[in-house]
Amino acid sequence: RFVPKRMVPFSFPLSKCALWDPVPMGDVIGAHVTYYRNPKLSLLEKTLRLAYRHAKQNEKKLFPCFLLGTLAISEDGEGVTLTIDRFDPGREV
């Protein structure tokens, strides 16, 4: 599923010296993970319940938190699986 309207070209911060020539060369290619692979998301139930409970107990509408996991490529090389298995409520400082 290639969606060219949502694709954003790479851009790097300005620097005093460049390690490569910034002039574009060749044809444009898609670099989105879903362009070449079939993505799957796996989320442990206990992680989701912990994040939900933390959100309900928090009085603020926005609060810092992290969902941590691993990214793995399937054995046949056709799929990518993101497994989220930890919740970190973050810190306010």
PyMOL commands that place a pseudoatom at each C-alpha (Angstrom):
pseudoatom trace, name=CA, resn=ARG, resi=1, chain=A, elem=C, hetatm=0, pos=[0.000, 0.000, 0.000]
pseudoatom trace, name=CA, resn=PHE, resi=2, chain=A, elem=C, hetatm=0, pos=[1.895, 3.002, -1.273]
pseudoatom trace, name=CA, resn=VAL, resi=3, chain=A, elem=C, hetatm=0, pos=[0.317, 6.343, -0.389]
pseudoatom trace, name=CA, resn=PRO, resi=4, chain=A, elem=C, hetatm=0, pos=[2.352, 9.076, -2.119]
pseudoatom trace, name=CA, resn=LYS, resi=5, chain=A, elem=C, hetatm=0, pos=[0.282, 11.907, -0.591]
pseudoatom trace, name=CA, resn=ARG, resi=6, chain=A, elem=C, hetatm=0, pos=[1.505, 10.995, 2.900]
pseudoatom trace, name=CA, resn=MET, resi=7, chain=A, elem=C, hetatm=0, pos=[5.135, 10.422, 1.969]
pseudoatom trace, name=CA, resn=VAL, resi=8, chain=A, elem=C, hetatm=0, pos=[7.510, 13.102, 3.234]
pseudoatom trace, name=CA, resn=PRO, resi=9, chain=A, elem=C, hetatm=0, pos=[11.001, 13.475, 1.756]
pseudoatom trace, name=CA, resn=PHE, resi=10, chain=A, elem=C, hetatm=0, pos=[13.994, 12.988, 4.021]
pseudoatom trace, name=CA, resn=SER, resi=11, chain=A, elem=C, hetatm=0, pos=[15.475, 16.190, 5.376]
pseudoatom trace, name=CA, resn=PHE, resi=12, chain=A, elem=C, hetatm=0, pos=[18.479, 16.669, 7.576]
pseudoatom trace, name=CA, resn=PRO, resi=13, chain=A, elem=C, hetatm=0, pos=[19.415, 19.643, 9.770]
pseudoatom trace, name=CA, resn=LEU, resi=14, chain=A, elem=C, hetatm=0, pos=[21.729, 22.236, 8.255]
pseudoatom trace, name=CA, resn=SER, resi=15, chain=A, elem=C, hetatm=0, pos=[25.396, 21.853, 9.094]
pseudoatom trace, name=CA, resn=LYS, resi=16, chain=A, elem=C, hetatm=0, pos=[28.607, 23.712, 8.346]
pseudoatom trace, name=CA, resn=CYS, resi=17, chain=A, elem=C, hetatm=0, pos=[30.081, 20.836, 6.350]
pseudoatom trace, name=CA, resn=ALA, resi=18, chain=A, elem=C, hetatm=0, pos=[28.403, 17.995, 4.483]
pseudoatom trace, name=CA, resn=LEU, resi=19, chain=A, elem=C, hetatm=0, pos=[29.661, 14.440, 4.220]
pseudoatom trace, name=CA, resn=TRP, resi=20, chain=A, elem=C, hetatm=0, pos=[27.779, 13.873, 0.953]
pseudoatom trace, name=CA, resn=ASP, resi=21, chain=A, elem=C, hetatm=0, pos=[26.536, 15.801, -2.056]
pseudoatom trace, name=CA, resn=PRO, resi=22, chain=A, elem=C, hetatm=0, pos=[22.957, 16.944, -1.232]
pseudoatom trace, name=CA, resn=VAL, resi=23, chain=A, elem=C, hetatm=0, pos=[21.880, 17.138, -4.906]
pseudoatom trace, name=CA, resn=PRO, resi=24, chain=A, elem=C, hetatm=0, pos=[19.196, 14.482, -5.638]
pseudoatom trace, name=CA, resn=MET, resi=25, chain=A, elem=C, hetatm=0, pos=[20.294, 11.705, -8.019]
pseudoatom trace, name=CA, resn=GLY, resi=26, chain=A, elem=C, hetatm=0, pos=[18.176, 9.032, -9.683]
pseudoatom trace, name=CA, resn=ASP, resi=27, chain=A, elem=C, hetatm=0, pos=[14.513, 8.181, -9.406]
pseudoatom trace, name=CA, resn=VAL, resi=28, chain=A, elem=C, hetatm=0, pos=[12.386, 8.719, -6.299]
pseudoatom trace, name=CA, resn=ILE, resi=29, chain=A, elem=C, hetatm=0, pos=[11.805, 5.545, -4.269]
pseudoatom trace, name=CA, resn=GLY, resi=30, chain=A, elem=C, hetatm=0, pos=[9.452, 4.812, -1.384]
pseudoatom trace, name=CA, resn=ALA, resi=31, chain=A, elem=C, hetatm=0, pos=[11.135, 4.159, 1.957]
pseudoatom trace, name=CA, resn=HIS, resi=32, chain=A, elem=C, hetatm=0, pos=[8.049, 3.430, 4.051]
pseudoatom trace, name=CA, resn=VAL, resi=33, chain=A, elem=C, hetatm=0, pos=[8.052, 0.153, 5.999]
pseudoatom trace, name=CA, resn=THR, resi=34, chain=A, elem=C, hetatm=0, pos=[4.618, -0.847, 4.632]
pseudoatom trace, name=CA, resn=TYR, resi=35, chain=A, elem=C, hetatm=0, pos=[5.734, -0.380, 1.037]
pseudoatom trace, name=CA, resn=TYR, resi=36, chain=A, elem=C, hetatm=0, pos=[7.872, -3.529, 1.030]
pseudoatom trace, name=CA, resn=ARG, resi=37, chain=A, elem=C, hetatm=0, pos=[6.632, -5.506, 4.041]
pseudoatom trace, name=CA, resn=ASN, resi=38, chain=A, elem=C, hetatm=0, pos=[3.408, -6.611, 5.723]
pseudoatom trace, name=CA, resn=PRO, resi=39, chain=A, elem=C, hetatm=0, pos=[3.359, -4.998, 9.197]
pseudoatom trace, name=CA, resn=LYS, resi=40, chain=A, elem=C, hetatm=0, pos=[1.799, -6.622, 12.270]
pseudoatom trace, name=CA, resn=LEU, resi=41, chain=A, elem=C, hetatm=0, pos=[1.314, -5.095, 15.697]
pseudoatom trace, name=CA, resn=SER, resi=42, chain=A, elem=C, hetatm=0, pos=[1.292, -7.307, 18.771]
pseudoatom trace, name=CA, resn=LEU, resi=43, chain=A, elem=C, hetatm=0, pos=[0.352, -5.761, 22.114]
pseudoatom trace, name=CA, resn=LEU, resi=44, chain=A, elem=C, hetatm=0, pos=[0.300, -7.694, 25.386]
pseudoatom trace, name=CA, resn=GLU, resi=45, chain=A, elem=C, hetatm=0, pos=[-2.988, -7.392, 27.249]
pseudoatom trace, name=CA, resn=LYS, resi=46, chain=A, elem=C, hetatm=0, pos=[-1.326, -6.629, 30.594]
pseudoatom trace, name=CA, resn=THR, resi=47, chain=A, elem=C, hetatm=0, pos=[0.585, -3.736, 28.981]
pseudoatom trace, name=CA, resn=LEU, resi=48, chain=A, elem=C, hetatm=0, pos=[-2.596, -2.280, 27.523]
pseudoatom trace, name=CA, resn=ARG, resi=49, chain=A, elem=C, hetatm=0, pos=[-4.480, -2.662, 30.841]
pseudoatom trace, name=CA, resn=LEU, resi=50, chain=A, elem=C, hetatm=0, pos=[-1.647, -0.971, 32.751]
pseudoatom trace, name=CA, resn=ALA, resi=51, chain=A, elem=C, hetatm=0, pos=[-1.567, 1.969, 30.308]
pseudoatom trace, name=CA, resn=TYR, resi=52, chain=A, elem=C, hetatm=0, pos=[-5.364, 2.286, 30.440]
pseudoatom trace, name=CA, resn=ARG, resi=53, chain=A, elem=C, hetatm=0, pos=[-5.407, 2.225, 34.258]
pseudoatom trace, name=CA, resn=HIS, resi=54, chain=A, elem=C, hetatm=0, pos=[-2.646, 4.834, 34.396]
pseudoatom trace, name=CA, resn=ALA, resi=55, chain=A, elem=C, hetatm=0, pos=[-4.552, 7.089, 31.971]
pseudoatom trace, name=CA, resn=LYS, resi=56, chain=A, elem=C, hetatm=0, pos=[-7.776, 6.815, 33.996]
pseudoatom trace, name=CA, resn=GLN, resi=57, chain=A, elem=C, hetatm=0, pos=[-6.000, 7.645, 37.263]
pseudoatom trace, name=CA, resn=ASN, resi=58, chain=A, elem=C, hetatm=0, pos=[-4.186, 10.644, 35.783]
pseudoatom trace, name=CA, resn=GLU, resi=59, chain=A, elem=C, hetatm=0, pos=[-6.096, 13.908, 36.140]
pseudoatom trace, name=CA, resn=LYS, resi=60, chain=A, elem=C, hetatm=0, pos=[-4.291, 15.635, 33.261]
pseudoatom trace, name=CA, resn=LYS, resi=61, chain=A, elem=C, hetatm=0, pos=[-5.453, 15.254, 29.673]
pseudoatom trace, name=CA, resn=LEU, resi=62, chain=A, elem=C, hetatm=0, pos=[-1.870, 14.881, 28.448]
pseudoatom trace, name=CA, resn=PHE, resi=63, chain=A, elem=C, hetatm=0, pos=[0.798, 12.961, 30.326]
pseudoatom trace, name=CA, resn=PRO, resi=64, chain=A, elem=C, hetatm=0, pos=[4.207, 11.574, 29.357]
pseudoatom trace, name=CA, resn=CYS, resi=65, chain=A, elem=C, hetatm=0, pos=[4.469, 7.826, 28.869]
pseudoatom trace, name=CA, resn=PHE, resi=66, chain=A, elem=C, hetatm=0, pos=[6.233, 5.258, 26.693]
pseudoatom trace, name=CA, resn=LEU, resi=67, chain=A, elem=C, hetatm=0, pos=[5.238, 1.964, 25.123]
pseudoatom trace, name=CA, resn=LEU, resi=68, chain=A, elem=C, hetatm=0, pos=[8.359, -0.163, 24.667]
pseudoatom trace, name=CA, resn=GLY, resi=69, chain=A, elem=C, hetatm=0, pos=[8.826, -3.216, 22.516]
pseudoatom trace, name=CA, resn=THR, resi=70, chain=A, elem=C, hetatm=0, pos=[10.791, -5.001, 19.844]
pseudoatom trace, name=CA, resn=LEU, resi=71, chain=A, elem=C, hetatm=0, pos=[10.766, -4.926, 16.066]
pseudoatom trace, name=CA, resn=ALA, resi=72, chain=A, elem=C, hetatm=0, pos=[11.365, -8.209, 14.244]
pseudoatom trace, name=CA, resn=ILE, resi=73, chain=A, elem=C, hetatm=0, pos=[11.428, -9.294, 10.605]
pseudoatom trace, name=CA, resn=SER, resi=74, chain=A, elem=C, hetatm=0, pos=[9.749, -12.601, 9.797]
pseudoatom trace, name=CA, resn=GLU, resi=75, chain=A, elem=C, hetatm=0, pos=[11.802, -15.602, 8.649]
pseudoatom trace, name=CA, resn=ASP, resi=76, chain=A, elem=C, hetatm=0, pos=[10.631, -15.279, 5.051]
pseudoatom trace, name=CA, resn=GLY, resi=77, chain=A, elem=C, hetatm=0, pos=[11.568, -11.578, 5.028]
pseudoatom trace, name=CA, resn=GLU, resi=78, chain=A, elem=C, hetatm=0, pos=[8.083, -10.508, 3.977]
pseudoatom trace, name=CA, resn=GLY, resi=79, chain=A, elem=C, hetatm=0, pos=[6.697, -9.229, 7.280]
pseudoatom trace, name=CA, resn=VAL, resi=80, chain=A, elem=C, hetatm=0, pos=[7.586, -6.927, 10.143]
pseudoatom trace, name=CA, resn=THR, resi=81, chain=A, elem=C, hetatm=0, pos=[6.194, -7.472, 13.638]
pseudoatom trace, name=CA, resn=LEU, resi=82, chain=A, elem=C, hetatm=0, pos=[6.216, -4.794, 16.321]
pseudoatom trace, name=CA, resn=THR, resi=83, chain=A, elem=C, hetatm=0, pos=[5.682, -6.414, 19.726]
pseudoatom trace, name=CA, resn=ILE, resi=84, chain=A, elem=C, hetatm=0, pos=[4.836, -3.949, 22.501]
pseudoatom trace, name=CA, resn=ASP, resi=85, chain=A, elem=C, hetatm=0, pos=[5.417, -5.591, 25.858]
pseudoatom trace, name=CA, resn=ARG, resi=86, chain=A, elem=C, hetatm=0, pos=[6.219, -2.834, 28.367]
pseudoatom trace, name=CA, resn=PHE, resi=87, chain=A, elem=C, hetatm=0, pos=[4.618, 0.368, 29.612]
pseudoatom trace, name=CA, resn=ASP, resi=88, chain=A, elem=C, hetatm=0, pos=[6.659, 3.145, 31.195]
pseudoatom trace, name=CA, resn=PRO, resi=89, chain=A, elem=C, hetatm=0, pos=[4.569, 5.935, 32.771]
pseudoatom trace, name=CA, resn=GLY, resi=90, chain=A, elem=C, hetatm=0, pos=[7.460, 8.396, 32.349]
pseudoatom trace, name=CA, resn=ARG, resi=91, chain=A, elem=C, hetatm=0, pos=[8.462, 11.238, 34.603]
pseudoatom trace, name=CA, resn=GLU, resi=92, chain=A, elem=C, hetatm=0, pos=[7.201, 14.767, 34.886]
pseudoatom trace, name=CA, resn=VAL, resi=93, chain=A, elem=C, hetatm=0, pos=[10.709, 16.193, 35.359]
for i in range(1, 93): cmd.bond("trace and resi %d" % i, "trace and resi %d" % (i + 1))
show_as sticks, trace
zoom trace
